[in-house]
Amino acid sequence: MLSISEIKSLLATPQKIVITTHHKPDGDAMGSSLGLYAYLIQRGHHVKLITPTDYPYFLHWLPNNSDVIIYTEAQEQSAKLVEEAALIFCLDFNTLGRINELGELVRASKAYKLMIDHHLDPEDFDDYRHWSINACAAAQLVYDFIVNELEDGAMMNKDIATCLYTGIMTDSGSFRFESANAAVYRIAADLIDLGAEHWRIHQLVYDNATENRLRFLGHCLSEKLEILREFNTAIITVTKEELQKYQIVTGDTEGIVNYALSVNGIKLAAFIIERTDKVKLSLRSTGDFPANEICKKYFNGGGHRNAAGGFSDKNLVDTVQEFKALLTDYKNQLLQ
């Protein structure tokens, strides 16, 4: 592993740098990545931010968003940039499978790989690791990396602050999750002092829905929400046909699982979607219930204790049946 002094030495002169983040990036993925991007270009580095796939339209307002390269739309360019990079920053993921085909390009690259992440069970592919499962967001760790590890807080500006605040806000559930401790609030206050307009960021992320998304949300809650009181569990299932009917695009399904979790008495919520190639699951839980254990053990995934995801190669009906069947093994925990 590289030491922080070696990282400082590398960053002391202009470098070719690639930043990447996970498949279907969320607010933390894009906030942390664009925040680090804004810092590194200030330092005179030649930086490219490559996402494996597209990402939600309600994040396109972020500073420097126009500079983002989407791998699926620019594969040859992306491969060349990864091959030529001296440093590759891997943000908000810790296994190369999370960046799809881009992962093998990163693995083969001779560049130093620097991981900044807060998920469990990191894969051993990196040369430097700024990692903590106690952080509420990768954006929090990027802040810590710049301000405390690199000791370069003087370079923080409004663009960096705006991006990092967005990442922290979205991954902490607007500061309502247990991970949003006093230290996180202090960081948020510093970012606001640096120019992050917290009210505007919240509006652009959460009050920026299309008509289709709102109608789809109404359909999910009125027609597709199933409550299993015997397990304190709520499930929303969505078919491919329903996605097509409401013209759902990337980002439109984000956060819907939280509505199921908000039902009084519910301890576990599942949002199960039939995609073209797989059935995707998004789980949320309260308290000590291990949503990540279910995803890791049964659905090829993982994540945090209270927020996890996975997928199944079975059809939608069989996946839902499998999910319901396994609840029996967790009944005591769900009814505590």
C-alpha positions in Angstrom: 0.0 0.0 0.0 1.1 3.5 -0.8 1.5 5.9 2.2 -0.2 9.3 2.3 3.3 10.9 2.0 3.8 9.0 -1.3 0.3 10.2 -2.4 1.2 13.8 -1.6 4.5 13.4 -3.6 2.6 12.0 -6.6 0.1 14.8 -6.5 2.8 17.4 -6.2 3.2 17.4 -10.0 0.6 17.3 -12.8 -0.6 13.7 -13.4 -3.0 12.0 -15.8 -5.8 10.9 -13.5 -9.0 9.0 -14.0 -11.8 9.0 -11.5 -14.5 6.4 -11.7 -17.5 5.3 -9.6 -20.1 2.5 -9.5 -22.7 1.3 -12.0 -25.8 3.5 -12.1 -24.2 6.3 -9.9 -26.3 7.9 -7.2 -26.0 11.2 -5.4 -23.0 10.1 -3.3 -21.2 8.5 -6.3 -21.5 11.6 -8.4 -21.1 14.1 -5.6 -17.9 12.5 -4.3 -16.5 12.0 -7.8 -17.2 15.5 -9.0 -16.0 17.0 -5.7 -12.7 15.2 -6.1 -12.6 16.2 -9.8 -13.0 19.9 -8.9 -10.2 19.7 -6.4 -7.8 17.9 -8.7 -8.3 20.2 -11.7 -7.6 23.1 -9.4 -4.3 21.4 -8.6 -3.4 21.4 -12.3 -3.9 17.7 -13.0 -5.3 16.3 -16.2 -8.4 14.6 -14.9 -11.2 12.6 -16.6 -14.3 11.3 -14.8 -15.7 8.1 -16.3 -18.9 6.6 -15.1 -19.7 3.0 -16.1 -23.3 3.9 -17.1 -25.7 6.8 -17.2 -27.0 8.4 -14.0 -30.2 10.3 -12.8 -31.2 13.5 -14.6 -31.6 15.2 -11.2 -27.8 15.1 -10.7 -26.9 16.7 -14.1 -26.9 20.2 -12.6 -23.8 19.4 -10.5 -20.7 21.5 -11.2 -18.6 20.1 -14.1 -21.2 17.5 -15.0 -20.7 18.4 -18.7 -17.1 16.9 -18.4 -18.3 13.5 -17.4 -17.6 10.6 -19.8 -20.1 7.7 -19.8 -18.3 4.5 -20.6 -21.2 2.9 -22.5 -21.2 5.9 -24.8 -17.5 6.2 -25.3 -15.8 2.8 -24.8 -12.7 3.4 -26.9 -12.0 6.8 -25.4 -12.5 5.4 -21.9 -10.2 2.5 -22.5 -7.5 4.8 -23.8 -7.8 7.1 -20.8 -7.6 4.2 -18.3 -4.6 2.8 -20.1 -2.7 6.1 -20.1 -3.6 7.1 -16.5 -1.0 7.4 -13.8 -3.6 7.4 -11.0 -7.1 6.0 -10.9 -9.4 7.0 -8.1 -12.1 4.5 -7.3 -14.9 6.2 -5.4 -18.0 4.7 -3.6 -17.2 1.1 -4.6 -14.7 -1.5 -3.5 -15.0 -4.4 -5.9 -14.2 -4.0 -9.6 -17.4 -5.9 -10.5 -19.3 -2.8 -9.5 -18.0 -0.9 -12.5 -19.0 -3.6 -15.1 -16.7 -3.9 -18.2 -14.7 -0.9 -17.0 -13.5 -3.1 -14.1 -11.3 -5.3 -16.2 -9.7 -2.2 -17.8 -8.9 -0.8 -14.4 -7.6 -4.1 -13.2 -5.2 -4.3 -16.2 -4.0 -0.7 -15.9 -0.5 0.0 -14.6 -1.8 3.1 -12.8 -1.9 3.3 -9.1 -5.4 2.6 -7.9 -6.7 4.7 -5.0 -9.9 3.6 -3.3 -12.1 6.0 -1.3 -15.1 4.0 0.0 -17.4 3.1 2.9 -18.8 -0.3 2.0 -18.0 -3.7 3.6 -15.6 -6.3 2.4 -13.2 -4.4 0.0 -11.6 -6.4 -2.8 -7.8 -6.3 -2.8 -7.1 -4.4 -6.0 -6.0 -1.1 -4.7 -2.7 0.6 -3.9 -4.0 3.1 -1.5 -7.2 2.9 0.6 -9.1 5.6 2.4 -11.9 3.5 3.7 -14.3 3.4 6.7 -17.6 1.7 7.1 -18.5 4.2 9.7 -18.6 7.1 7.2 -22.1 8.0 6.1 -20.9 8.7 2.5 -18.0 8.4 0.2 -18.3 12.2 0.0 -17.5 12.5 3.7 -14.3 10.5 3.1 -13.3 12.7 0.1 -13.7 15.7 2.4 -11.5 14.0 5.0 -9.0 13.0 2.3 -8.6 16.5 1.0 -8.8 18.4 4.4 -7.1 16.0 6.8 -5.0 13.5 4.8 -3.7 15.8 2.1 -3.9 18.8 4.6 -5.1 20.9 1.7 -8.3 22.5 3.0 -7.3 25.8 1.7 -8.1 24.6 -1.8 -11.8 23.8 -0.9 -14.2 26.0 -2.9 -17.9 26.4 -3.6 -17.9 23.8 -6.4 -16.2 21.2 -4.3 -18.5 22.0 -1.3 -21.6 21.7 -3.4 -20.7 18.3 -4.8 -19.6 16.9 -1.4 -22.7 18.3 0.4 -24.9 16.6 -2.3 -23.1 13.2 -1.7 -23.5 13.5 2.1 -27.1 14.7 2.0 -28.3 11.9 -0.3 -26.4 9.0 1.3 -27.4 10.0 4.8 -31.1 10.2 3.9 -31.1 14.0 4.3 -29.1 13.6 7.6 -31.7 11.3 9.2 -29.8 8.0 9.2 -27.8 6.8 12.2 -24.6 7.4 10.3 -25.2 11.1 10.3 -23.4 11.8 13.6 -22.1 15.1 15.0 -19.0 14.9 12.9 -21.1 14.8 9.7 -23.0 17.8 10.8 -19.8 19.7 11.4 -18.6 18.8 7.9 -21.9 19.9 6.5 -21.6 23.2 8.3 -18.2 23.7 6.9 -19.4 23.0 3.4 -22.2 25.5 3.8 -19.7 28.1 5.0 -17.7 27.3 1.8 -20.7 28.1 -0.4 -22.9 25.0 -0.6 -26.5 26.3 -0.8 -28.1 23.5 1.1 -31.7 24.6 0.4 -31.0 24.8 -3.4 -29.2 21.4 -3.4 -32.2 19.7 -1.7 -34.6 21.3 -4.1 -32.7 20.2 -7.2 -32.3 16.7 -6.0 -35.6 16.0 -4.3 -38.1 18.5 -5.8 -37.2 17.9 -9.5 -39.4 15.0 -10.5 -40.9 14.5 -13.9 -44.7 13.9 -14.3 -44.0 10.3 -15.3 -42.1 9.7 -12.2 -44.8 11.1 -9.9 -47.5 9.0 -11.7 -45.3 5.9 -11.4 -44.8 6.5 -7.7 -48.5 6.8 -7.2 -49.0 3.6 -9.0 -46.4 1.8 -6.9 -48.0 2.9 -3.7 -51.6 2.4 -4.6 -51.4 -0.8 -6.6 -48.1 -2.5 -5.9 -47.4 -2.1 -2.2 -47.9 -5.4 -0.2 -47.7 -5.4 3.6 -46.7 -8.6 5.4 -47.6 -7.8 8.9 -46.6 -11.2 10.2 -43.0 -10.3 9.2 -43.2 -6.5 9.6 -42.1 -6.3 6.0 -43.3 -4.3 3.0 -42.7 -5.2 -0.7 -43.2 -3.3 -3.9 -42.8 -5.2 -7.1 -42.6 -3.7 -10.6 -42.7 -5.4 -14.0 -40.9 -4.5 -17.2 -44.3 -3.6 -18.7 -44.9 -1.1 -15.9 -41.5 0.5 -16.4 -42.3 0.9 -20.1 -45.8 2.2 -19.5 -44.6 5.1 -17.3 -41.5 5.6 -19.5 -39.2 5.1 -16.6 -35.6 6.4 -17.0 -32.5 6.1 -14.9 -33.2 7.7 -11.5 -37.0 7.4 -11.6 -37.0 4.4 -9.2 -34.5 5.8 -6.7 -35.9 6.2 -3.2 -39.2 4.5 -3.8 -38.2 1.7 -1.4 -38.1 4.3 1.4 -41.8 4.9 1.1 -42.4 1.2 1.9 -40.1 1.5 4.9 -42.0 4.5 6.2 -45.2 2.5 6.9 -45.8 2.3 10.6 -44.3 -0.8 12.1 -42.3 -1.9 9.1 -38.8 -3.1 9.8 -37.8 -4.4 6.3 -38.8 -3.0 2.9 -38.0 -4.5 -0.5 -38.3 -2.9 -3.9 -38.1 -5.6 -6.6 -37.9 -4.6 -10.2 -38.0 -6.8 -13.3 -35.2 -5.5 -15.7 -34.4 -6.7 -19.2 -31.7 -9.1 -18.0 -32.1 -9.6 -14.3 -34.5 -8.9 -11.4 -33.0 -6.2 -9.2 -33.7 -5.9 -5.4 -33.3 -2.9 -3.2 -33.7 -3.5 0.5 -34.0 -1.0 3.4 -34.3 -1.8 7.1 -34.5 -0.2 10.5 -32.5 -0.8 13.7 -30.1 -3.8 13.7 -31.9 -5.8 11.0 -29.2 -6.9 8.5 -30.6 -6.1 5.0 -27.0 -6.6 3.6 -26.9 -10.1 4.9 -30.0 -11.1 2.9 -28.6 -9.5 -0.2 -25.2 -11.1 0.2 -26.5 -14.6 1.1 -29.4 -14.9 -1.4 -29.2 -12.3 -4.1 -25.6 -11.8 -5.3 -25.2 -8.5 -3.6 -24.5 -6.7 -0.4 -24.2 -3.2 1.0 -24.8 -1.5 4.3 -26.7 -3.0 7.3 -29.8 -0.8 6.6 -29.4 -0.3 2.9 -28.4 -3.0 0.5 -29.0 -4.3 -3.0 -28.7 -7.4 -5.2 -30.1 -9.3 -8.1 -31.6 -12.6 -9.2 -31.4 -14.5 -12.5 -34.8 -16.0 -11.7 -38.0 -14.4 -13.1 -39.9 -11.8 -11.1 -42.5 -14.2 -9.6 -39.9 -16.8 -8.5 -37.7 -14.0 -7.0 -40.6 -12.6 -5.0 -41.5 -16.1 -3.7 -37.9 -16.7 -2.7 -37.7 -13.4 -0.9 -41.0 -14.2 1.0 -39.8 -17.7 1.9 -36.6 -16.6 3.5 -38.4 -14.2 5.8 -39.4 -17.1 8.0 -35.7 -17.5 9.0 -35.6 -13.9 10.1 -39.0 -13.7 11.8 -37.7 -13.3 15.3 -35.5 -10.4 14.3 -38.2 -8.8 12.3 -40.7 -9.0 15.1 -38.4 -7.6 17.8 
